[in-house]
Amino acid sequence: MTRNPPWTRNEAILALELYMKASRTVLDKSRDECSRLAKELIEVRHVLDPEAPQASRTAGSVAAKLANFRALDPSSPSAGFSNVARVDREVWQEYAEDQEKLYEAARRIRSALRKVRV
């Protein structure tokens, strides 16, 4: 089985935004939010991170990323996944305590996507 390449910073920011908007919970991969974000992440990577190897993000990979953030979340009673990537730690440290800054970063990513689509 071929593994997908590591997540980019842009992808991790959008996943953390979903984790925070979901009240710091891990959503099941069957949730629409995970499917929508997975599709968006493919576009983000292709358009905003073209130098990164292409990856196929799925609803399941989004749910796993949320579990990585739960592992970093001291307010979570659950352990989450222990295999947390460096980019996850960096994004968590930068944004977990400043959600407005996180939401602004996510808005900038989506705005850049819209500009490229036009």
C-alpha positions in Angstrom: 0.0 0.0 0.0 1.3 3.4 -1.0 1.2 6.1 1.7 0.1 9.6 1.0 2.7 12.3 1.4 2.8 14.3 4.6 0.2 17.0 5.1 1.1 20.6 4.2 0.7 23.5 6.5 -2.3 24.8 4.6 -4.0 21.4 4.9 -3.3 21.2 8.6 -4.6 24.7 9.3 -7.9 23.8 7.6 -8.1 20.5 9.5 -7.5 22.3 12.8 -10.2 24.8 11.9 -12.6 21.9 11.5 -11.5 20.4 14.8 -12.2 23.7 16.6 -15.5 24.3 14.9 -16.6 20.7 15.9 -16.1 21.7 19.5 -12.7 19.9 19.7 -14.1 16.6 18.8 -13.1 14.0 16.2 -15.8 13.6 13.6 -16.7 10.3 12.1 -15.4 9.9 8.6 -19.0 9.5 7.4 -19.8 13.1 8.3 -20.4 15.5 5.5 -17.9 17.9 7.0 -15.1 15.4 6.6 -16.0 14.6 3.0 -16.2 18.3 2.1 -12.9 19.1 3.7 -11.2 16.1 2.0 -12.3 17.5 -1.4 -11.2 21.0 -0.5 -7.8 19.7 0.7 -7.1 18.1 -2.7 -7.7 21.4 -4.4 -5.6 23.3 -1.7 -2.7 21.0 -2.3 -2.9 21.2 -6.1 -3.4 24.9 -6.3 -1.7 26.5 -3.3 1.0 23.9 -2.7 1.9 22.7 -6.2 5.5 21.8 -5.2 4.2 19.3 -2.7 3.7 15.7 -4.0 0.0 15.2 -4.9 -2.1 13.4 -2.4 -5.5 11.9 -2.2 -7.1 13.1 1.0 -10.2 11.2 2.0 -12.9 11.6 4.7 -11.0 9.0 6.6 -7.7 10.8 6.5 -9.5 14.0 7.7 -10.9 12.1 10.7 -7.5 10.7 11.4 -6.0 14.2 11.3 -8.6 15.4 13.8 -7.6 12.6 16.1 -4.0 13.8 15.8 -5.1 17.2 17.1 -7.1 15.6 19.9 -3.8 13.9 20.9 -2.3 17.4 21.3 -5.3 18.9 23.0 -4.8 19.1 26.8 -8.5 19.7 27.3 -9.5 16.3 25.7 -10.3 13.4 27.9 -9.3 11.0 25.1 -5.8 10.3 24.0 -6.2 10.6 20.2 -3.6 9.2 17.9 0.0 9.1 19.0 1.6 9.5 15.6 1.4 13.3 15.4 3.3 15.0 12.6 5.6 17.9 13.1 3.3 20.2 11.0 0.4 19.2 13.4 2.4 20.3 16.4 3.5 23.5 14.8 0.0 24.5 13.7 -1.4 23.5 17.1 1.2 25.6 18.9 0.6 28.6 16.7 -3.2 28.5 16.6 -4.8 26.4 19.4 -4.9 29.3 21.8 -5.9 31.9 19.3 -8.9 30.7 17.4 -9.5 34.1 15.7 -6.0 33.9 14.3 -6.7 30.3 13.1 -10.0 31.3 11.5 -8.3 34.3 9.7 -5.6 31.9 8.4 -8.3 29.6 7.1 -10.1 32.5 5.5 -6.8 33.6 3.7 -6.3 30.0 2.4 -9.9 29.9 1.0 -9.6 33.4 -0.4 -6.4 32.5 -2.2 -8.2 29.4 -3.7 -11.1 31.6 -4.9 -8.6 34.0 -6.6 -7.0 31.2 -8.5 -10.4 29.7 -9.6 -11.4 33.0 -11.2 
